[in-house]
Amino acid sequence: MYRPAPYQENAPDTLRTLMRRWPFAALVTFGPGGLTATHLPFLIDVDAQGETVLTTHLSRLNPQYDDLKQGSTAMVIFQGPSAYVSPSWYDEKRTFPTWNYAAIHAYGDVDVVDDPDGIKHILDRVVETFDAPVAGEWSFAGIPTGMTALRLPKIAGVVLKVSRLEGALKLNQDHSAADRHGVIAALESRGDAGGREIAALMRETLSAEESMPDGAARA
């Protein structure tokens, strides 16, 4: 991923926190049919060696399943919020429009989980992670065993051990604090969710930089 120095984020803990904010990501592989991408929800974990592990599941009817079974190296793209930035929001207006955004790319080799117990474990964790916080009267455990048994053979688990993790947070770091505060105020006044999320990220980043000793903040 193209990442000019001011926008690079490489701290694994920070990147994992952000991936958990944006867990619906694109799994990208290359196989005999060329490039394939599938958008999937991911679980983000840390193994005993401190390495990042991404887990998801997909349909075996998906052509990407064949790529994964052949041992394809994969990339997962976590797309955060983005927002257009107008020069009219800066103190120094002799510059050009831009687009602020957040994105994380994870790369690694994939293990495919085909056994029913392993797939069921992944589905249990997916439900626990994403459904439990919002659950009403439905529960996965309440689904009849016969129905679950029919579904499991149609699904494969996907486990990617990350060998390279790259983050890009383009949040006007190459502008003055006054310019950045102007962008934050403008984005917060708008009605779109992406703009508000970018403003929140900018506040977090700027606050962290302003709390550092003089000269320690990122250029």
C-alpha positions in Angstrom: 0.0 0.0 0.0 1.3 3.5 -0.9 1.9 5.2 2.5 3.7 8.5 2.6 5.7 8.8 5.9 3.3 11.2 7.7 0.4 8.8 7.3 2.0 5.5 8.2 0.7 3.6 11.2 2.6 0.5 12.1 1.9 -0.2 15.8 0.2 -3.7 15.9 -1.9 -2.8 19.0 -3.2 0.3 17.3 -4.0 -1.5 14.1 -5.8 -4.3 15.8 -7.9 -1.9 17.7 -8.9 -0.2 14.5 -9.6 -3.5 12.7 -12.0 -4.4 15.5 -13.8 -1.1 14.8 -14.1 -2.0 11.1 -14.3 -5.8 11.1 -16.1 -6.2 7.7 -13.2 -6.4 5.3 -12.3 -7.6 1.8 -10.4 -10.9 1.5 -8.4 -10.8 -1.7 -6.7 -13.8 -3.4 -5.2 -14.6 -6.7 -5.8 -17.9 -8.5 -6.3 -19.5 -11.9 -9.3 -17.2 -12.5 -7.3 -14.0 -11.6 -8.0 -11.8 -8.6 -11.0 -12.5 -6.4 -12.4 -10.5 -3.5 -15.0 -11.4 -1.0 -16.4 -9.1 1.7 -16.5 -10.9 5.1 -16.7 -10.2 8.8 -13.4 -11.0 10.6 -12.4 -11.9 14.1 -9.1 -10.3 15.1 -7.0 -12.2 17.6 -3.4 -12.4 18.9 -1.7 -15.8 19.1 0.8 -17.1 21.7 3.7 -15.6 19.7 2.0 -12.2 19.7 1.1 -12.4 16.0 -2.1 -11.2 14.6 -4.6 -13.8 13.4 -7.7 -13.1 11.3 -10.6 -15.6 11.2 -13.7 -15.7 9.0 -15.9 -18.1 7.0 -17.3 -18.3 3.5 -19.4 -20.5 1.3 -17.8 -23.4 -0.4 -19.7 -22.4 -3.6 -17.5 -19.3 -3.6 -14.8 -19.7 -6.3 -12.4 -18.1 -3.9 -12.7 -21.3 -1.8 -10.7 -23.2 -4.5 -8.0 -20.5 -4.4 -7.7 -20.8 -0.6 -7.6 -24.6 -0.8 -4.6 -24.4 -3.1 -2.7 -22.4 -0.5 -3.1 -19.0 -1.9 -1.4 -16.1 0.0 -4.1 -13.6 0.8 -4.6 -9.9 1.5 -7.3 -8.5 3.7 -8.3 -4.9 3.3 -10.0 -3.1 6.3 -11.5 0.1 5.0 -12.1 2.7 7.6 -14.0 6.0 7.2 -13.1 8.7 4.6 -14.1 12.3 3.9 -13.4 15.0 1.4 -11.5 18.0 2.8 -11.9 21.5 1.4 -9.1 24.0 1.6 -11.7 26.5 2.8 -11.5 24.8 6.2 -7.8 25.7 6.6 -6.3 28.8 8.1 -3.7 28.6 5.3 -6.0 28.4 2.2 -3.2 28.5 -0.4 -3.3 24.8 -0.9 -5.5 22.1 -2.6 -8.4 19.8 -1.8 -7.7 16.3 -0.5 -9.4 13.2 0.9 -8.8 12.0 4.4 -9.1 8.2 5.0 -8.1 5.3 7.1 -7.2 1.8 5.7 -5.3 -1.3 6.9 -3.9 -4.1 4.8 -3.0 -7.5 6.3 -1.1 -10.1 4.4 -0.4 -13.8 5.1 -0.9 -17.4 4.4 -4.3 -19.0 4.9 -5.4 -22.2 6.5 -8.8 -23.5 5.5 -11.0 -25.2 8.2 -13.2 -27.9 6.7 -14.0 -30.1 9.7 -17.6 -29.5 11.2 -16.3 -29.0 14.8 -13.8 -26.3 13.7 -16.4 -24.5 11.6 -18.9 -24.6 14.4 -16.4 -23.1 16.8 -15.8 -20.3 14.3 -19.5 -19.6 13.9 -20.0 -19.7 17.7 -17.3 -17.0 18.1 -18.8 -14.9 15.3 -22.2 -15.0 16.9 -20.6 -14.2 20.3 -18.7 -11.3 18.9 -21.2 -9.7 16.7 -24.7 -10.9 17.7 -24.4 -11.1 21.5 -24.1 -7.3 22.0 -27.3 -6.7 20.1 -29.2 -9.9 20.5 -32.9 -10.1 21.2 -34.9 -13.3 21.4 -32.7 -15.3 18.9 -29.8 -17.5 19.9 -27.5 -19.7 17.9 -27.8 -22.4 20.5 -31.6 -22.4 19.9 -31.3 -23.6 16.3 -32.1 -27.3 16.0 -29.0 -29.5 15.6 -30.4 -31.0 12.4 -30.6 -27.5 10.8 -27.0 -26.7 11.8 -25.7 -30.0 10.6 -27.2 -29.3 7.1 -25.5 -25.8 7.0 -22.0 -26.7 8.2 -20.9 -28.8 5.1 -21.7 -25.7 2.9 -19.3 -23.5 4.8 -15.5 -23.3 5.2 -13.5 -21.5 7.9 -10.6 -19.3 6.9 -7.7 -18.5 9.3 -5.0 -16.1 8.2 -1.8 -15.6 10.2 -0.6 -12.2 9.4 3.0 -11.8 8.2 2.7 -8.2 7.3 0.4 -5.5 8.6 0.3 -1.9 7.2 -1.9 1.0 8.2 -2.5 4.3 6.5 -4.2 7.1 8.5 -4.3 10.2 6.3 -5.6 12.8 8.7 -3.9 16.1 7.6 -0.7 15.3 9.6 1.2 17.4 7.2 -0.8 20.5 8.1 -0.6 22.8 11.1 -2.6 22.1 14.3 -4.8 25.1 13.5 -5.6 23.8 10.0 -6.4 20.3 11.5 -8.7 21.8 14.1 -10.5 23.7 11.3 -11.0 20.5 9.4 -12.3 18.7 12.5 -14.8 21.5 13.2 -16.1 21.5 9.6 -16.4 17.7 9.5 -18.2 17.6 12.8 -20.7 20.1 11.6 -21.7 17.9 8.6 -24.3 15.2 8.6 -22.4 12.3 7.1 -21.2 9.5 9.3 -17.8 9.2 7.5 -17.0 12.8 8.1 -17.8 12.5 11.8 -15.7 9.4 12.1 -12.7 11.0 10.4 -13.1 14.0 12.7 -13.0 11.6 15.7 -9.8 9.9 14.4 -8.3 13.3 13.8 -9.1 14.4 17.4 -7.5 11.2 18.7 -4.4 11.6 16.7 -4.0 15.3 17.3 -4.6 14.9 21.0 -1.9 12.1 21.2 0.6 14.3 19.3 -0.1 17.4 21.5 0.4 15.3 24.6 3.9 14.2 23.5 7.1 16.0 24.6 8.2 18.8 22.2 9.7 17.3 19.1 8.4 13.8 19.7 5.3 14.2 17.6 5.2 12.7 14.1 6.2 15.2 11.4 
